[in-house]
Structure formats: structure tokens, C-alpha cells
């Protein structure tokens, strides 16, 4: 028999998703306390409800993720899934639409059919309590117990968050088990709307019941930042303003809006990528060492970093909007404004670079450069830490700056760019790297999708990789004045060609903030 463990001890021992799962499943063999103070045991059903089950997010991400977790036996054995949406569809229709995203092997057909047999669908309105009561009755019919654990995933537009959460609270809460609510971004559009949403959720649920999901926090290399920084003696002593010249966190996509410009235009690249994904990575790069690996100890340190960042001002920002490239092919010839779903004459930026400063002892004077954009020259997300120039140069200016690069996607990797003597008789030097490319070093290891990690975390009751309300408040404090100024002053973004590196003005901003781009070295993904 496995040893009984309290949830507090489980959380302390959760150094990996796999270990966390194993400990969690051990605990299911006996009656115990879950993280939010309620009981569970092996007989208690777990119900996962997808609100917005007929939408793109559910079809492309949530159903495939649940299938992968089910396929790999990573979920509690007594788990069923319910879809809920306004569409008069069926679970068979949803299954057909999801198939292309499922990564289904021929040998998995039988288990795949078993997965869909524990899936159900209920049609209903998002603003009708009667419909939610009907959903609740369906859940109880399955559970057949007075106790059950329920997860509600809001794969919905923000316009219906309020009504849905009210009806969940009033009609669909688990009677004796726990209830957890997963909220997808955007978490508001500015400080005021975010606070309104947070206050609304706080009036219905405890903070321990709310899981604000940012899928970047589930990515392998983002989760690796904690281990890299605090599990190695080699990095921490030089992780400060005395040694680091600048930090660049970038996200690049080689395609435009692809017909989804109407949604994108409402939010823009800053709200869509920078204020959440990139800022979350910044906090993990910059935070002080937490007192433990418990979720709130980590999130406390992230909040301290955010509180040390002043509001961004427009002079430290470059905004761009892509235009068609006559030399390109297909969509590359089209500008952002050529998308028929984009309002004519829109000034919404598709590219943004912003320089943030952290006013604390470790980072005073070090620029943190956040960069994101669509229709650029490559697909890439990475953290690039550039070290200061070597003092007392004896090589006539030949050494280039050392860089530590954490490649988030594609091709997870960690490498250090450094100078070495050129092999051979000549006494010259060249740039090379110390390289940990995951596809070659961990050739037979399957890296789970970010949503797999995070949804499993919700089952386990760990909020380590989810956004807390005070984190969200501080993030919006930093960006809201800039967003309002851009809107009120009708700031016109700089045009840049589809498939380019972005606006030239961005290179000037980099140079003015102690980042040197030489273009003399390119890392090769060793597949």
C-alpha cells in the first residue's frame, strides 16, 4: 500500500508533473484532504465541464489535451467530460471536428473510442439559470454520489464570463466535493475591466478555486527557469546588474491574422501577447529566490518583481503594423488592413517592443526588452540574456558578448553563446555555443503540451503555474496608461514588411538600451 500523504506534503514534493501525478494518484487510494480543504477518495467521480465546447479553443486544444491525458492514464479513473454550448450539436459532431487535432495512432483506436464514450454534451444558453440547472441535473445523474469533484473550463469570450460564473455558483457547484474554475485570457482589457472581473470572481469563489490559465506557464523551458536559476551554482552569482547588460524576451510569428483580424483588432499585440505571456516569463527570470517551491511562495516573489516595475511610457515603445511584401508569396503580399475582418484604417499594432525597468537592487539599470509581433521572418519564442563586454579587452575588440539563450519554441533548447579559439594553426577566435538541444539530448522523451501540464495541475490542485489576482492587478497597472495613451492619442504604428525582422526603429531602441545585435552568429537547431 502506498504511504498516505497530506496535500501539503504532496505540494512540497511536486518537483515535476510526473511526480506530482504519482503522489496525487497514491493519495486517491485513501480518503484524504485536497488542497482546498475538501475530501476525495477513489470512489468520488471527477467531472470536467467545457463551457464553449463547440468553439475553436475547445476543438483545437481542450478536447485533444483531455484525450492525451486520458490516453496516458494520467487522470483519476472515474472522470467524465461534459461539453456545454449554445450550438444544437452532438458529441459525435464534436468528435469529428476534433479528429485532425488529436494526434491519433492506429494502435490507440480502441482507447480513443472509450474516451468518447465518457464524453457527453448539453446544449444551453450562457445566461439562463434554467439551462445550467439542467446541466447540473445531468452531472448529478452521472455522479450518483453526494460527493463529487467538478472542474469548469470557461473556453468562452469575456462577454459571457459574468453570467456563466454566476450560474455555475448558483446552480452547478459540487455538493460536497471541490469545484474549480479555469478562466482563459483575456483577463480584462485594462486595470478597470480586470478589477471588475476579479471582484466579480471573488464575490463568487475563493482564490483557491480560480485558475487563470496562461498556457506559456506550462511550456517546458518556461518551467525550467526555476531549476536553471536556483538549482545551479554557476548561474546565480552572475544573475545581476553587475554582469548582465540586458534581457530580451521575444515572441515572433511568421504569419499574419489569417482571417481572425476582427478578434485580434479588439485587443492588439500588447494585450494578446506582451502583457501576459512575456511579462510572466519576465517575472520568472527576474524574481528573487522563493523560500520554497510552494505555489504562493513563488507567486509572492513574482508579485514583488511586478511591483518594482514603473508604468511604461511611450518613448520606450516601438509599435508596428505589417504591410504587404510585393516580393512575397500568398498571404505575404497582404497587409494587416487587407484582412476583411479588420476595420478600415485600424491603428492596432501587430508588432510591439517595450523596454521595462525593474527598480530593485539586483536589476537597477538593466533594461528588460519585451518584443512580439506577427508576420515576421521566423517563428520563435525565447529569452536572451546578454552579458556585459569583457573588461580589459586584449583581443583588439574581436570578442562578442556572451549570451545565455532559453529557446521556448520551436525546438526547446538552452545554449550559451561564447568565444573560443578557431581550431587550427591560426590564433584567431570565433563564436560557438555550449548547447543543450532537447531533441538530441532527450531524444526519446515526450515533452507534454503546455495545456496537458496545466490541466493536470488543476486536477492536482496546484496553482503554481496559474496567475493570482494580485499578479494580474500589477501587470495591468504597468500597461494600462500606455494602452490608454495609444488609444486616446491615435498613435499610428510604424509600417514593416511582411516577413521582415520588424520596424527599423526597434533596432535603434535595442541599441539605446545596451543590447548589441551583430547578426554574425546563428544557432542551428540540432534535430
N, C-alpha and C positions, 0 to 999 in steps of 0.2 A: 504493500500500500504506500502511496506517496505521502510524504510528510505534509501535514496541514500547515498552511502559511496564511498569515493575515494579509489583507490587501496592502497595508503599509509596507510590509516586508517584500511583497511581490514588486511593488513600485521601486524599492531600493535596488532590487536585484535585476531589474529590467534594463540590462545594458544592450540588448538587441531585441528586435521584433520577435525573432525565433524563440529566444529565451523567455521573453515576456509571455508569449503564447503558451509555451510549455508549462510555465508556472501557473498561468491562468487556467489552463485545462486541468492541471493537477488539482487546483482548488475547486473545480467544478465537481470533483468526485465526493465532496463532502459539503455539508451546509456551512456557509461562512458568510462573512460580511463583504459586500462590494465597496468600491471606493466612495460612493455617495451614501453609504450608511444603510443600505437595504440588503436583504438576504437573497442568495441564489443557491440553487443546487442543480444537480444533473437533470432532475425531472422538470425543472421550470423551462417553459418554452421561451425562445428569443424570437421576436418579430421585428423584421426590418421593413419599414414602410417608405416607399419612394413617392414623394409628392411631386408631380410633374413627370410621371412615368412615361408619357408619350413624347417628351421633348428630346432635343439633341443631346443634352448632357447625360440624361438617363441612358439613352441608346448607345452613345459612344463611350461613356466612361463608367457609369454606376453599375449597370447590368453586367458588362464584361468583368468589372472588378469583383462583383459578388460571385460570378461564375468561377473566376480564378481561385478565390478563397475557398469556395465550396469544393472545387476540383482537388485542391491540395489538402483538404481535410483540416483547414485552419479555423473553421467556425465551430461554435458549440453545436453538438449533434442535433439538437432539437430546435433548429432555426428554420423559419419560413419567411417568405418575402411577399409583400403586397405592394402593387402599384396602384396609384391613385391619380386621376387626372380628369379633366372635363371631357376629353375625347370619348366617343362611344366606340371604343376599340376593344380588342380581346387580348388575352395573354399570348395567343397564337400569333396575332399580328405583330405584337412587340417582339416575340421570339424571332420572327422572320426579319424584322428590321435590324435587329441586333447582330445577326449572324456574322456579317462581314467584319465585325469588330472583336469577335470572341477568341481568335487565335486557337481554333479548334483542331486537334489532332484526330486522325482516323480512329486511333485506339480509345479515344475518350467519348465516343458516341453514346455509349450506354449511360455513362455518368452524366453526360450532358442532358440526356432526356430525363434522368432522375432529378436534375437541378430544376428543370422547367416544371416538373410535377409538383414541386413545393413552391411554385410561384403562382400568385393569384392577382386578379385585377378588379378594382372597384371604380366605377365612374361616378363623378360627383363634382359639384361646384366648390370653389375655394372660399366662397363667402356664405355658405349655407350650413348652419349648425345641424340641421336635419340630415344632410348628406354625411357629415362627419360622424353623427350618431349611427348611421347605417354602417359606415366603415368600422366604427368601434364594435358593433354587433358582430361583424364578420371576424374581427380579431378575437373576440371572446369565444365565438363558435370554434375557432381553431384551438385556442389555448386550453379550454376545458379545465382550467385551474383558477383558483382565486388569486394566484400569484403568476406574474409573467413579466419579462423584461422587454421593453419596447424602444426601438430607435426610429426616429422620423428624420428623413433626409429631405430638406427643402431645396429641390432642384427646380427652383421657381424664379420668376422675375421679382425684384424687390417690391413691386407694386402690390403683391398679394401676401407678403410676409406677415403683415399685421393681422389680417383676417384669419389666415391659416393658423398662426400660432395661438390666437385666441380660441379657435375651435378645438385645437389639439388640447389646450389646457382645460377647456370646459367639458370636452366630450370624449377624449381619447387617451387620457393618462392611464398608465398601468395602475391596477388597483392596489397591489402590494409590492410588486417588483419595482425596478427603477425605470425611468423614462429619460432618454437623451435626445437632444435636438441638434442636428447638424445644419448649419447655415452656410450657404455658398456666398462668395463675394458677388457683387459689391456690397460692402457693409456701409451703405450711405454714399453720398456724393461730396460731402464736406463735413465740417465739425458739427454743424447744427443737425443735419439729417442723420448723421451717425449717432449722435447723442440721443436723438429721438428714438431711433431703432433700439439702441442699448437700453434706454429707460423702459421702453415697451417690453423688451425681453425680460428685464429684471423684475418687472411687475408680475410676470407670469411664471418664471423659472428661476432657480438658483444659478449662480455662475457655474457650479459644478455640473449642471445639466446641459449647458450650452457649449457646443463645439463649433467654433468659427473656423472653417476649413480654408487653408491656403495650401494648395497642393505642392507648392515649392518646398514647403517644410517637410514633405515626405520624400524628397529626392535624395538619392544615396549620398551624393557629395555634399549636399547641404547638411544632412545629418552627420556627416563625417567631420564637420568643422569643430564640433565639441571635442572629439577624440584627438584630432590633429593638434589643436591648440593646447589642451590640458592633459593629454596623455603622452606628450613628448617633451623632453627637456630641451631639445635642440631649438625649438621654435619660440617658446615663451620669453626667454631673455631678450630676444631682439624684436619682440612684438610691441613696438612703441615708437614715439616720435623721434627718438634719437637715431633710429635705424631705418625707419620706413619713410619714403618720400611721399608716396601717395597710394591710394587704394582705388581701383576701378572695378565696379560691379556692372556687368553688361548683359543685355538680352537682345539678341538680333534674330529677326525672321527674314527669309529671302522672298516672302510673298506679301501681297497687299491684303485688302479686306475680303477679297474673294466673295463679293456679293453680300457680306454681312456688315456693310458700312453703316447701315441705319442704326444698328445696336452700338457699334463702335463709336459713332459720331456723338452719341449721347454722353459718353464717358471720356473718350480720348486716351492717349497712350499713358499719360501720367496716372490717371485713376486706374487704368486697366492693368498696368504692369509695375510702375515705379513706386507708387505709394504703398503697395502691399508686398509683392514678391521681392523686389530689390531691397526695400527697406528692411524686411525681415532678415534677409541674408546679411545686411549691414550690421544688425544688432548682434548676430552670432559671431561675426568677425571681430567686432569691437568690444563686446562686453567683458567685464571682469570675471574671474573665476568664481562660479557659484559655490555655495557651501556644501552642496550635494547635487546629485542628479535628479532629485525630486522635481516634478514639473514647476511648482511655484517658486522654488529657489532659482531655477533657470530663468523663468519669466520675470522674476524680480530684477535680475541683472539686465535683462533686455530693456525693461522699462527705464532703468537708470540711464542707459545709453540714450534712449529717445528723449528723456528729459534734459539731457545735456546738449541737444541739438537745437540751435536757434531756427526760427522760421526762415524759409528760403526766400531770397529776394531775386527779382527778375534779372538783375545784372549777372547773376551766377548761373543763368539758364540759357540754353540754346534750344529753340523749338523749330521743327521742320515738318514739311508735308511733301510727300513724294509726288513727282510728276512723271509722265511717260518718258520712256527712253526709246528714241527712234531707232537705235541700233539693236534693241532687244527683240524678243520674240513673244508672241502670245500676249499674256497679261502684262508683260513688262512694258508694252507700248502704251498702257493705260495709266492715267493719273488717278489719284485718290478721288478727285472730283468727277471722273468718268464713271465711277460706280453709281448706277442709277438709284441705289438706296441712300446715297449721301445727299443731304440738302445742297442745292446750288450755292456756290460761293462760301462754303463752310471754311472756317479758320481752325478747325480742330486739328491739333498736331498729331502726326503719325510717328514723329521722332522727338525725343527729348533727352537732353543731357543736363544734369543739375549737379552742382558742387555743394556738398554739405560739410559743415564743420562740427566737430564734437568738442565742446568746451570742458574738457577734464584734463587731469594731469597726464594721462597716458597719451592722449591724442591731440593735444593743443597744437594747432598749426598744420596738422596733416589733413589734406583735402580728401574727402571720400566722394568719388565721382560716380554717379549713377547714370547709366546710359541705356536707352531702349529704343527700338524702332522697328517698323515694318518696311518691307520692300528694300531690304539692304542686300549686301553682297554675299551673305552666308547665314546659316543657321548656327547660332552659338549662344550659350549662356555660361558665364564664367566669372570667377573672382581673380583679379590680377593685382597682386601686392608687389609694388615696385620699391626696391630698396634704394637708399641714397648712394651717390657716387662714392667710389673708394677714395678715402683721403690719402694725400701724399702719393699721387699717381707717378709711377716710374716707367710707364709704358707708352708715353707720348700720346695720351688721350685715346688709345685703342680700346680699353675695356668698356663694354656696355653695361648698363645697370643689370644687377641680378633681379630676377622676378620669381616669385612663387605663384604658380597658377593652379587654381582649382577649377577644372573643367566640369561643369554641371551637366551639360548636354551639348551636342550628341557625343557619345564616346567618353564615358566617365574616365577622368584621369586626374592625376596630381603630378606636377612636374616643376622642377626648379631650373630656371634658365641661368646659365653660368658661363664663365670664360675658362677655356683650357688652352694649353699649348697645341698648336696644329701638329698632328702626327707627322713624323718625318725628320729630315735633317735640319730644315729651316727653324729658326727660333721666332715663330710668329704665334698669333693667337686667334681663336675663333669661338663663336657661340655654340654651345650644345646644351644638353639637359640631363638631369637625373630624373628618370621617367618611371612613373607608376601608372601604366595604362591598364585599366581594369580588364579589358577584353583579352589581353595577353597574359597578365599576371593571374587573373582569376577566370581562366578560360572556360571552366566547366561549372561556374557558379551563376545561377539565375538571379539577376537583380530584380526585385519586385517593383512593380509600378508604384508611383507615389500614392495613388489612391488606395492601393492594397494596404500599404503600411498604415495610412491614416484611418481607414475604415476599421481595420483590425484594432487600432488604438482605441477607437470608440467602444468596441466590444470589451476591450480590456479595462476601460475606464481611465486611461492615461491621457491627460491633457497637455503633455509636454510639447507636442508639436502643433498645438492649436493656439489661436490668438485670444488673449484675455482682453476684457473690456477696457482696462486702463492702457494697455498697449495700443489698442485701436484709437483711443482718445488722443494719445500723444502723437501718433502717426498723422492723424488729421490736423492736429494743431500745427505741425511742421509745414504741411502742404496747402491748407485751406487759403491763407492770404494770397499765395501765388496763384492758385486756381481762380480766385475771385478777381484778381488783378488782370489776368489773361482775358477773362470773360468781359469785364467791365471796360477795359481799355481796347478791346477788339484787337489784341495783338496778332499780327499777321505772321505765320510761320515762314521760315526760310525754305524755298523750294530746293529739293535734291532729286537727282535722277534715280529712278527705279533700278536697283542692282548696284548702287554705289555704296561707299562707306558712310554716307550721310553728308550733312552740310559741312562745308569747309570751315565755317565758323566754330564748329565743335573742336576741330584740331587746334584752333587758336586758344580756346578755353582750356583744353588739356595742357597746352604749353604754359599757359599763365598759372597753372595750378600744379606745377612741379611734376608733370608726367611727360616723359620723353618717349615718343614713338619713332623708332628708327626704320621699321619696315624691313630690316636686314635679316630677320630670322622668322621662320615659320615652323611651328610644331607639326609633326606628322602623326596622325592617329594610326598606331600600330595595331591593326585588327588581327 
